[in-house]
């Protein structure tokens, strides 16, 4: 699902897969209040959270709306 989202929105966003069990992943999980997977976050160019979906599938239409300037 995430790979399809990445292909669909290519050039409009960068997708990063993060293992929350590693050191940097644990820090990110703590920063954004993630306690389980899957978790989908959309950050702006300044690292500010603009979309968060914990569990289930992300709302692709909502993500696209948030990418529109």
N, C-alpha and C positions, 0 to 999 in steps of 0.2 A: 504494500500500500504506500509506504513512504517513498519507495523508488519511483512509483508512478507519479506521485505528487511532485517529486523532484524533477522528473522529465517534463511534466505539464507546465511547471513554473520556471523552467530553465532560464537563466539570465535575470530573473526577478528575485531569486533568493538562493541562498546556499544552504544545503542540508548537512547537518553534522549528526552522526550517530555517536552517542556517548554512553559508555559503560558506567553506570552509577556505582559500581563496586570498586572502581579504581580511585586513586587519590583525588585526581582532578574531578572525576565524576561525583564523588562524595561531596566535594565543595560546591559544585553546581546544584546538586540535589538539595543541599542544605540552604543555599541562597534562594532557591525558588520554591521551597516547601514541597519537594517531591519525595514521596514515601513509597512509591511503587511504580511499576511499569505496566503498560506503556504510558509515557508522558510526552506531550507534544508542546513545545514552546516556540513562539515566534518573537525574536528580539529585533529591535531596530538597529540602525548602524551605530548607535551609542551604547548598545547593550541593555537597553530598557525593554522590559517585557511588554509586548503589545497583544499577545494571545497566549492562552494557556488551556490545555485540555488534558485532564488526568483520567486515564482509563479510556477504553473504547477507541473509536476512530475520530480523528480531527474533522472539523467542518471545513471542507475544502473551499466552499463558497465564501465562508467567513474569512478564511485566510486570504483569499483573493481580494476581498473588499478591503482588508487591512493593508494590503500591498499597494493599493491605488492611492497615489498622493492626493 
